[in-house]
Amino acid sequence: MNAPYPPPPPPPAAGRDRTTLWGVLGIIFGLLCCGILGIVFGWLSIRDARRFGKSPLLGWLAIAFGVINIIASAVIRARGHSYYPYWYR
């Protein structure tokens, strides 16, 4: 007796998959300028990764780089350093 094959899995939810876009934007913003934007874009990447069944690695990296940027900025400001060169002050 042969059992029929199970039906194929349903297609992912309708909509655009922007997991990679959010993750890459989060990493760029988290590393270069604004840690808060890195965290926000990382969260968006993780949310879309769960929705579309993809890996949330880029989102977690974006959040980590955003947090590191915020901590490093706080340390630099606490030590009294300025972002401007000495001749600009």
C-alpha positions in Angstrom: 0.0 0.0 0.0 1.5 3.3 -1.1 0.8 6.4 0.9 0.5 9.7 -1.1 3.2 12.2 -0.8 2.5 15.0 1.7 1.5 18.4 0.2 4.3 20.9 -0.5 4.9 23.6 2.2 2.9 26.8 1.8 4.6 29.7 0.2 6.0 32.4 2.4 3.8 35.3 3.5 2.9 37.8 0.8 4.9 40.9 0.7 8.5 42.0 0.1 11.3 40.3 1.8 13.7 43.1 3.0 15.6 41.1 5.5 19.0 41.6 3.8 18.3 45.3 3.1 17.5 46.1 6.8 20.4 44.0 8.0 23.0 45.7 5.7 21.6 49.2 6.5 21.8 48.4 10.2 25.4 47.2 10.0 26.4 50.3 8.0 24.7 52.8 10.3 25.7 50.9 13.4 29.4 50.9 12.4 29.7 54.4 10.9 27.5 57.0 12.4 24.3 56.3 14.4 24.0 53.4 16.8 20.3 53.9 17.4 19.6 53.5 13.6 21.7 50.4 13.6 19.6 48.9 16.4 16.3 49.9 14.7 17.3 48.4 11.3 18.6 45.3 13.1 15.2 44.8 14.8 13.5 45.3 11.4 15.8 42.7 9.9 15.1 40.2 12.7 11.4 40.8 12.3 11.4 40.1 8.6 13.7 37.1 9.0 11.2 35.5 11.3 8.3 36.4 9.0 10.0 34.9 5.9 11.9 32.0 7.5 15.4 33.3 6.9 18.5 33.7 9.1 18.4 36.6 11.6 22.2 36.9 11.7 22.4 40.2 9.9 19.9 41.7 12.3 21.8 40.5 15.4 25.1 41.9 13.9 23.4 45.2 13.3 22.1 45.4 16.8 25.5 44.4 18.2 27.4 47.1 16.2 24.8 49.7 17.1 25.3 48.9 20.8 29.1 49.0 20.5 28.8 52.4 18.7 26.7 53.8 21.5 29.0 52.6 24.2 32.2 53.8 22.3 30.6 57.2 21.8 29.7 57.5 25.5 33.3 56.5 26.5 34.8 59.0 24.1 32.6 61.8 25.3 33.2 60.9 29.0 36.9 61.2 28.5 36.5 64.7 27.2 37.4 64.2 23.6 35.7 66.1 20.8 34.8 64.8 17.4 36.3 68.0 15.9 40.0 68.4 15.0 42.1 70.7 17.3 42.2 73.5 14.8 38.4 73.7 14.5 37.7 74.4 18.2 
